Amino acid sequence: MFHEVSTVRAAFTLRLRCHNCLKITCRELISPDVEDAPTDIDELLESAWLRRQTFACGQCDNPIATMVSIRQDDDLEPIA
C-alpha cells in the first residue's frame, strides 16, 4: 500500500478554558502544507480553518470553551 507523505506547514498548541468545569486543557492543531493553510498565529486567528475546528473539554466533554492562549510549535516533523 502506498502512503503519501505530507509535510507540516505549522503546528500550534491551544489552551482552552471550559465554560462548564472551568478546567484548562490543551489541544494541538497541525496545519498541513497545503494552499491557504495558516503558517503563523496571526494567520491562524484570521483563518476560516480555525473557525471550523470543534473542541471538547478533556475533563467533561463540554463543547464550549474560551481560547486562553496559542503557542506556535517550532519542532516540525513530516506526517507519514
MIZANU-244742 format. One record per residue (C-alpha): residue number from 0; residue in three letters; y, x, z. Coordinates in steps of 0.05 Angstrom, whole numbers, plus 5000, padded with zeros to 4 digits. Layout:
N
- NUM/ALA/Y/X/Z .
...
This chain:
80
- 0/MET/5000/5000/5000 .
- 1/PHE/5069/5027/4981 .
- 2/HIS/5124/5025/5035 .
- 3/GLU/5196/5030/5012 .
- 4/VAL/5236/5076/5057 .
- 5/SER/5307/5052/5072 .
- 6/THR/5359/5094/5106 .
- 7/VAL/5403/5072/5163 .
- 8/ARG/5477/5067/5150 .
- 9/ALA/5496/5057/5223 .
- 10/ALA/5467/5038/5290 .
- 11/PHE/5503/5001/5345 .
- 12/THR/5488/4982/5417 .
- 13/LEU/5519/4917/5440 .
- 14/ARG/5528/4899/5514 .
- 15/LEU/5527/4824/5524 .
- 16/ARG/5541/4782/5586 .
- 17/CYS/5500/4718/5591 .
- 18/HIS/5540/4654/5603 .
- 19/ASN/5483/4626/5644 .
- 20/CYS/5457/4680/5692 .
- 21/LEU/5516/4729/5682 .
- 22/LYS/5469/4788/5672 .
- 23/ILE/5490/4842/5623 .
- 24/THR/5437/4860/5572 .
- 25/CYS/5438/4908/5513 .
- 26/ARG/5419/4895/5441 .
- 27/GLU/5411/4947/5386 .
- 28/LEU/5435/4929/5316 .
- 29/ILE/5414/4972/5257 .
- 30/SER/5457/4969/5194 .
- 31/PRO/5414/4987/5134 .
- 32/ASP/5442/5030/5078 .
- 33/VAL/5459/4972/5031 .
- 34/GLU/5523/4950/4998 .
- 35/ASP/5574/4918/5045 .
- 36/ALA/5536/4937/5109 .
- 37/PRO/5582/4960/5165 .
- 38/THR/5589/5035/5176 .
- 39/ASP/5632/5035/5239 .
- 40/ILE/5653/4990/5297 .
- 41/ASP/5715/4963/5262 .
- 42/GLU/5675/4943/5201 .
- 43/LEU/5621/4912/5246 .
- 44/LEU/5673/4869/5283 .
- 45/GLU/5701/4844/5217 .
- 46/SER/5634/4832/5184 .
- 47/ALA/5600/4766/5169 .
- 48/TRP/5536/4803/5185 .
- 49/LEU/5554/4806/5259 .
- 50/ARG/5572/4732/5260 .
- 51/ARG/5503/4714/5231 .
- 52/GLN/5466/4751/5286 .
- 53/THR/5432/4709/5340 .
- 54/PHE/5428/4732/5412 .
- 55/ALA/5386/4711/5471 .
- 56/CYS/5393/4736/5543 .
- 57/GLY/5339/4785/5562 .
- 58/GLN/5334/4753/5631 .
- 59/CYS/5338/4677/5619 .
- 60/ASP/5336/4669/5542 .
- 61/ASN/5403/4633/5541 .
- 62/PRO/5433/4639/5470 .
- 63/ILE/5506/4641/5492 .
- 64/ALA/5538/4707/5512 .
- 65/THR/5603/4745/5512 .
- 66/MET/5605/4813/5479 .
- 67/VAL/5627/4863/5531 .
- 68/SER/5625/4927/5490 .
- 69/ILE/5599/4961/5427 .
- 70/ARG/5577/5033/5421 .
- 71/GLN/5561/5067/5355 .
- 72/ASP/5499/5110/5360 .
- 73/ASP/5502/5177/5324 .
- 74/ASP/5428/5196/5323 .
- 75/LEU/5403/5161/5259 .
- 76/GLU/5332/5164/5235 .
- 77/PRO/5305/5135/5169 .
- 78/ILE/5269/5068/5174 .
- 79/ALA/5198/5073/5148 .
